[in-house]
Amino acid sequence: MGHVLLAPDKFKGSLTAAEVVRHLTAGLHRAAPGIEVRGFPVADGGDGTLDAAVSAGFRRIPVSVAGPTGIPVRTAFGYADGVAVVELADACGLRRLPAGVPEPLRASSRGAGEVIRAALEYGCAEVVLGLGGSASTDGGAGLVGALGVRLLDERGAELPPGGAALRHLCRIDLTGLHPAVRRTRFVVAGDVDNPLLGPTGAAAVYGPQKGATAGDVAVLEAGLTRWAGLAEAAVRDVELVGAAGSAGAGRPGQPVSAWPGAGAAGGVGFAALGFLGARFRPGIELLLELLGFPEAVAGADLVVTGEGSLDLQSLHGKAPVGVARAAGRAGVPTVAVAGRVSVGPDELRDAGIRAAYPLTDLEPDQAACLDRAAELVGKVAETLAADWLDPAGPPRRR
């Protein structure tokens, strides 16, 4: 009957990627009891990245770190063969805000740096940092602070956390930087290419999504501008790049703050590129490679991917398109399941997705669709099986 590989991202607000896999599997087995199904939950560097790594065989190493407002949270990094996978969203992302209340001026990325520090002290030779879902706009100042960099005001006192405080930055002390940084490879997994500053930068584009008013955005932009200037001068004076090197992300003579991806996760991309010498990779491309998707898809007859909303943004580097392209390179057709689909069949085909199955076809009411997502995913899987799986052989549509 063939072999189906399930590689969905999460359905935000309703199901994790692993839950989507579970309900798809149940629906497929109801429709085609003999079908071979393998689950492969994926992520693009944001929420769910750690879970995807663990599902693929990484071991969860627990750690307690500062959440975005400084309140301790329990998180972990994934570990396998000397590689650590760190999910910023799980350490200090939006979903870690107490009661969900935004703190656009004071939220910090320190927790992600504390997870990286734990990975370094565990002996990891490579750290993969998944960006996305950040609650802060501090330019990664909190992250490097957790790794021993001191940010000082005019009196020599350390700055309080958050992007607003960066307006008062006068000096950066690098003498305490964790020694393992220089011998560790860092790779950043992200899905945005914004620079740090300006109208397409971290504060202007993503600040309002984190609760920033127009006035807050101006404050954050001023802080990031000061941070960028002093940080780039400090990094020029000291050899800080990690084993991966910092070449290749931008153009010669271009400041790191202008490199694509520097504005990711409220500017954590900038700190990773500049202070850690990280390489920036498209999140889904890197995660699929790291989790062994190319090997897994080689024996499949059909790939089923998906996410909560399959829309125009999905076509620009999100998980379903990354999965479809990787499957296409292996000659395996891909279909998608999504909460809703707002792009046409031609656009989907151009992205390598042969067909899409929205849950809203079964339940048009958005709130009810979210509530019934588990049930609906299973039902859609039955429809998909009727369209694509031949009881006597491999998938019908090629």
Phi and psi in degrees as a GROMACS rama.xvg file:
@    title "Ramachandran Plot"
@    xaxis  label "Phi"
@    yaxis  label "Psi"
@TYPE xy
101.64  175.602  GLY-2
-127.81  122.791  HIS-3
-107.928  129.718  VAL-4
-106.011  122.282  LEU-5
-98.3392  118.771  LEU-6
-135.219  63.8194  ALA-7
-90.6588  158.211  PRO-8
-88.5303  177.432  ASP-9
-63.534  158.539  LYS-10
-102.177  95.029  PHE-11
-55.3823  130.914  LYS-12
89.1818  -4.3494  GLY-13
-140.145  -51.8627  SER-14
-136.402  140.283  LEU-15
-73.7435  166.563  THR-16
-61.107  -39.056  ALA-17
-65.2933  -36.4644  ALA-18
-68.1605  -38.7718  GLU-19
-59.6253  -44.8149  VAL-20
-58.272  -44.6463  VAL-21
-62.1519  -43.6503  ARG-22
-75.8426  -33.9803  HIS-23
-62.3368  -44.5734  LEU-24
-59.5736  -44.8143  THR-25
-61.6565  -43.4438  ALA-26
-65.5456  -42.3466  GLY-27
-63.2914  -40.9932  LEU-28
-70.0952  -29.3223  HIS-29
-66.154  -40.238  ARG-30
-80.4141  -33.289  ALA-31
-141.777  81.0009  ALA-32
-55.3128  -27.0936  PRO-33
-92.5529  1.66247  GLY-34
-69.275  142.481  ILE-35
-89.3916  121.538  GLU-36
-123.964  131.892  VAL-37
-123.062  128.676  ARG-38
-90.2343  138.264  GLY-39
-144.627  71.9015  PHE-40
-56.7561  138.968  PRO-41
-126.87  172.377  VAL-42
-155.276  166.493  ALA-43
-113.986  18.5644  ASP-44
112.191  -19.8537  GLY-45
-92.7511  -145.373  GLY-46
-51.2875  134.281  ASP-47
95.3791  -5.95564  GLY-48
-63.2255  -44.2027  THR-49
-64.2051  -44.3864  LEU-50
-61.7854  -39.641  ASP-51
-62.9679  -41.3861  ALA-52
-63.1956  -43.0364  ALA-53
-65.325  -39.7246  VAL-54
-62.0707  -28.7632  SER-55
-89.8911  5.139  ALA-56
113.16  -3.66758  GLY-57
-70.8139  147.338  PHE-58
-92.3827  135.974  ARG-59
-82.4799  120.554  ARG-60
-107.826  105.139  ILE-61
-67.0564  149.83  PRO-62
-156.509  146.876  VAL-63
-104.789  129.057  SER-64
-138.907  174.186  VAL-65
-77.5177  127.811  ALA-66
-72.2126  -176.25  GLY-67
-62.463  -24.5524  PRO-68
-105.672  8.64448  THR-69
96.7978  -12.8314  GLY-70
-72.3371  130.011  ILE-71
-60.8988  142.2  PRO-72
-131.902  155.047  VAL-73
-96.8717  124.889  ARG-74
-138.286  -156.641  THR-75
-166.294  168.608  ALA-76
-122.378  153.872  PHE-77
-88.5427  139.93  GLY-78
-131.34  134.287  TYR-79
-160.411  126.211  ALA-80
52.2911  43.4607  ASP-81
83.4314  0.170948  GLY-82
-107.293  132.44  VAL-83
-108.215  137.755  ALA-84
-111.147  119.143  VAL-85
-113.65  127.292  VAL-86
-106.193  107.816  GLU-87
-56.5935  -40.8978  LEU-88
-59.0919  -34.6713  ALA-89
-78.1803  -22.1899  ASP-90
-89.4633  -48.5095  ALA-91
-145.816  32.6541  CYS-92
-86.9832  -177.844  GLY-93
-56.8486  -38.2622  LEU-94
-73.6277  -5.07636  ARG-95
-96.2165  1.19034  ARG-96
-69.2048  129.008  LEU-97
-57.0947  123.752  PRO-98
58.997  15.7957  ALA-99
72.098  13.1158  GLY-100
-82.8357  120.03  VAL-101
-65.3592  150.738  PRO-102
-133.333  69.2158  GLU-103
-61.4281  -30.2804  PRO-104
-90.6712  -25.7629  LEU-105
-114.192  -10.9629  ARG-106
-63.4067  146.767  ALA-107
-128.74  153.687  SER-108
-93.5831  13.4729  SER-109
-57.3819  -38.5127  ARG-110
-57.5852  -39.9271  GLY-111
-63.7805  -38.5016  ALA-112
-65.2916  -34.9327  GLY-113
-68.614  -35.1514  GLU-114
-66.0004  -43.0558  VAL-115
-60.4151  -43.1247  ILE-116
-58.4297  -43.3071  ARG-117
-62.1406  -38.8771  ALA-118
-66.5229  -39.918  ALA-119
-62.4763  -42.2431  LEU-120
-75.1666  -15.3647  GLU-121
-79.6817  -14.0963  TYR-122
99.1516  16.7434  GLY-123
-68.5595  137.391  CYS-124
-90.3941  -20.1474  ALA-125
-139.479  138.473  GLU-126
-123.603  123.582  VAL-127
-102.849  118.582  VAL-128
-105.766  113.797  LEU-129
-86.6877  121.636  GLY-130
-100.214  154.68  LEU-131
134.503  146.021  GLY-132
72.3596  20.2782  GLY-133
-68.2087  143.47  SER-134
-95.5743  -9.33967  ALA-135
-116.027  162.866  SER-136
-133.819  62.9344  THR-137
-111.641  13.1095  ASP-138
66.4109  14.0629  GLY-139
79.6706  11.1115  GLY-140
-62.2558  -40.0369  ALA-141
-63.8693  -40.5267  GLY-142
-60.1555  -49.7519  LEU-143
-72.2959  -26.2737  VAL-144
-61.7465  -38.5673  GLY-145
-67.5281  -19.2854  ALA-146
-97.1538  10.0087  LEU-147
106.074  -2.36871  GLY-148
-79.2941  132.731  VAL-149
-105.402  131.213  ARG-150
-108.752  117.238  LEU-151
-117.392  144.696  LEU-152
-89.3261  -171.047  ASP-153
-66.4765  -20.2044  GLU-154
-92.3279  -2.22051  ARG-155
86.7721  7.21889  GLY-156
-87.5925  148.663  ALA-157
-70.6154  140.726  GLU-158
-68.7807  147.427  LEU-159
-70.0467  165.405  PRO-160
-70.5856  158.454  PRO-161
107.604  159.877  GLY-162
-70.1945  -30.5699  GLY-163
-63.9414  -37.4559  ALA-164
-64.6407  -21.8286  ALA-165
-63.7421  -17.8091  LEU-166
-62.0417  -22.3599  ARG-167
-103.206  11.1939  HIS-168
-69.5683  132.516  LEU-169
-121.727  -29.3248  CYS-170
-150.709  145.084  ARG-171
-116.726  123.028  ILE-172
-105.277  114.78  ASP-173
-98.953  1.95796  LEU-174
-65.2769  -24.9812  THR-175
-95.093  7.61746  GLY-176
-56.7903  133.634  LEU-177
-53.6052  127.36  HIS-178
-62.2982  -25.663  PRO-179
-70.029  -17.2084  ALA-180
-57.635  -39.4942  VAL-181
-70.0809  -19.591  ARG-182
-113.381  12.9504  ARG-183
-113.555  138.42  THR-184
-84.2477  133.736  ARG-185
-120.229  132.857  PHE-186
-129.04  132.173  VAL-187
-104.273  129.487  VAL-188
-106.566  113.407  ALA-189
-145.968  167.004  GLY-190
-126.078  19.3937  ASP-191
-126.225  153.531  VAL-192
-120.902  23.5457  ASP-193
-69.0146  145.686  ASN-194
-74.8202  177.258  PRO-195
-73.7995  -41.4548  LEU-196
-115.772  166.927  LEU-197
90.7785  -172.721  GLY-198
-65.3807  -18.9205  PRO-199
-110.803  17.9604  THR-200
-89.4251  -173.72  GLY-201
-61.4006  -45.6703  ALA-202
-72.2766  -47.4903  ALA-203
-65.4531  -42.6488  ALA-204
-86.4363  -45.217  VAL-205
-104.944  -16.5015  TYR-206
-55.2133  -48.2993  GLY-207
-60.4749  -29.8229  PRO-208
-69.0622  -16.1618  GLN-209
-107.263  16.7716  LYS-210
95.0155  6.63207  GLY-211
-77.9965  131.61  ALA-212
-78.9257  175.445  THR-213
-59.7007  -40.0182  ALA-214
-65.8615  -39.1408  GLY-215
-63.3201  -40.0264  ASP-216
-60.5479  -41.0357  VAL-217
-63.7058  -40.9506  ALA-218
-63.0554  -46.4206  VAL-219
-64.9867  -40.1393  LEU-220
-63.0179  -40.0688  GLU-221
-64.1751  -41.5186  ALA-222
-65.3252  -44.4041  GLY-223
-65.3126  -36.079  LEU-224
-63.5695  -43.9175  THR-225
-66.227  -43.5312  ARG-226
-58.7329  -45.5422  TRP-227
-61.5821  -45.5731  ALA-228
-63.4175  -47.415  GLY-229
-71.4279  -37.3353  LEU-230
-66.3999  -43.4487  ALA-231
-66.3095  -36.0053  GLU-232
-65.136  -41.1725  ALA-233
-65.4015  -42.1353  ALA-234
-69.0518  -32.3838  VAL-235
-64.3469  -31.0335  ARG-236
-82.8787  -17.2594  ASP-237
-131.803  139.86  VAL-238
-76.1957  104.216  GLU-239
-116.408  -11.4843  LEU-240
-65.6286  140.317  VAL-241
-73.9897  -173.586  GLY-242
-62.5274  -24.5589  ALA-243
-74.132  -24.8569  ALA-244
79.3988  160.591  GLY-245
-107.327  4.08937  SER-246
-73.1524  151.588  ALA-247
100.796  -17.897  GLY-248
-82.9813  -28.2746  ALA-249
-131.154  -166.867  GLY-250
-102.159  149.242  ARG-251
-54.4178  135.337  PRO-252
81.8549  -5.23237  GLY-253
-90.3459  133.028  GLN-254
-64.1379  150.277  PRO-255
-58.0524  -33.4312  VAL-256
-61.5196  -21.2649  SER-257
-94.9566  -4.90635  ALA-258
-67.4655  146.304  TRP-259
-58.6346  130.705  PRO-260
94.0077  -9.98287  GLY-261
-61.9966  -28.1904  ALA-262
-87.11  1.06611  GLY-263
-64.9776  143.075  ALA-264
54.7539  46.1442  ALA-265
67.7627  24.0078  GLY-266
98.7442  1.30578  GLY-267
-60.4379  -32.0406  VAL-268
-55.9244  -41.3266  GLY-269
-60.7401  -47.6098  PHE-270
-65.1199  -39.2843  ALA-271
-66.7526  -41.7445  ALA-272
-68.0916  -45.5698  LEU-273
-80.5867  -45.5915  GLY-274
-90.0505  -32.0241  PHE-275
-102.681  -6.09814  LEU-276
64.4199  32.1429  GLY-277
-72.5884  151.482  ALA-278
-92.6228  140.486  ARG-279
-101.766  125.132  PHE-280
-126.346  146.145  ARG-281
-54.7913  130.389  PRO-282
-55.8026  -50.8598  GLY-283
-67.9775  -36.7051  ILE-284
-61.94  -46.4298  GLU-285
-66.1591  -45.7163  LEU-286
-65.6971  -40.3293  LEU-287
-60.827  -41.9646  LEU-288
-64.7885  -45.9582  GLU-289
-65.1056  -37.3762  LEU-290
-87.0541  -1.95911  LEU-291
84.5742  25.5045  GLY-292
-62.0691  -42.3467  PHE-293
-56.0699  -36.5011  PRO-294
-73.1045  -38.5559  GLU-295
-67.4298  -37.995  ALA-296
-76.5413  -17.7517  VAL-297
-58.7146  -31.9123  ALA-298
-99.8975  9.86286  GLY-299
-90.9308  154.387  ALA-300
-102.412  -22.6173  ASP-301
-152.309  139.312  LEU-302
-113.435  134.52  VAL-303
-116.166  118.828  VAL-304
-115.344  -170.517  THR-305
158.742  171.635  GLY-306
-165.037  176.596  GLU-307
-61.6483  -45.3671  GLY-308
-130.913  115.26  SER-309
-95.3895  101.663  LEU-310
-137.562  -169.19  ASP-311
-60.2043  -36.194  LEU-312
-63.0334  -33.8085  GLN-313
-60.7573  -30.7444  SER-314
-76.2436  -5.93138  LEU-315
-112.756  61.5036  HIS-316
94.8797  6.30142  GLY-317
-77.2975  171.675  LYS-318
-56.8723  -48.444  ALA-319
-58.619  -39.8673  PRO-320
-70.7857  -38.7594  VAL-321
-61.1453  -40.975  GLY-322
-63.662  -46.4039  VAL-323
-62.2074  -40.3178  ALA-324
-68.4907  -40.5905  ARG-325
-65.4226  -40.0582  ALA-326
-66.5271  -38.7033  ALA-327
-61.4312  -37.3095  GLY-328
-63.5984  -25.8569  ARG-329
-93.135  2.5124  ALA-330
75.9038  22.7756  GLY-331
-109.056  128.338  VAL-332
-70.5515  151.559  PRO-333
-126.782  135.937  THR-334
-122.83  163.27  VAL-335
-128.199  147.108  ALA-336
-117.961  134.773  VAL-337
-147.629  155.723  ALA-338
-59.3469  -46.7593  GLY-339
-145.221  156.035  ARG-340
-128.35  123.272  VAL-341
-121.092  17.7395  SER-342
-120.322  153.735  VAL-343
-82.786  168.745  GLY-344
-61.8246  -33.598  PRO-345
-65.3233  -42.708  ASP-346
-64.5413  -39.1682  GLU-347
-64.8405  -44.1301  LEU-348
-62.18  -39.3515  ARG-349
-61.8111  -28.8763  ASP-350
-87.8716  0.458711  ALA-351
92.356  9.07829  GLY-352
-102.799  116.436  ILE-353
-71.6662  -34.6355  ARG-354
-158.488  154.803  ALA-355
-129.415  143.257  ALA-356
-123.714  96.5433  TYR-357
-82.1506  141.501  PRO-358
-64.9336  -26.6855  LEU-359
-66.8258  -15.1815  THR-360
-66.0646  -27.9469  ASP-361
-95.0399  -31.9001  LEU-362
-140.988  95.6607  GLU-363
-67.1607  -26.1304  PRO-364
-71.8406  122.282  ASP-365
-61.9979  -45.8007  GLN-366
-64.4934  -42.9031  ALA-367
-66.7912  -34.7338  ALA-368
-62.6322  -42.1008  CYS-369
-64.3857  -43.911  LEU-370
-64.9118  -34.5086  ASP-371
-102.148  15.8403  ARG-372
-54.811  -43.747  ALA-373
-60.8419  -48.2206  ALA-374
-61.7051  -43.5479  GLU-375
-68.4532  -36.4966  LEU-376
-60.1751  -43.1434  VAL-377
-62.3056  -40.7397  GLY-378
-67.9464  -40.5549  LYS-379
-62.6007  -36.1633  VAL-380
-61.4981  -36.5817  ALA-381
-65.066  -42.2724  GLU-382
-63.2511  -44.0349  THR-383
-59.3268  -43.032  LEU-384
-62.3264  -40.7936  ALA-385
-63.5739  -33.4587  ALA-386
-78.5657  -35.4597  ASP-387
-114.396  -22.1968  TRP-388
-107.35  127.619  LEU-389
-102.285  121.346  ASP-390
-54.9534  -23.9052  PRO-391
-98.2177  -1.06204  ALA-392
-172.292  -161.176  GLY-393
-72.2942  175.601  PRO-394
-49.9277  142.888  PRO-395
-71.4122  -48.2075  ARG-396
-86.4482  125.326  ARG-397
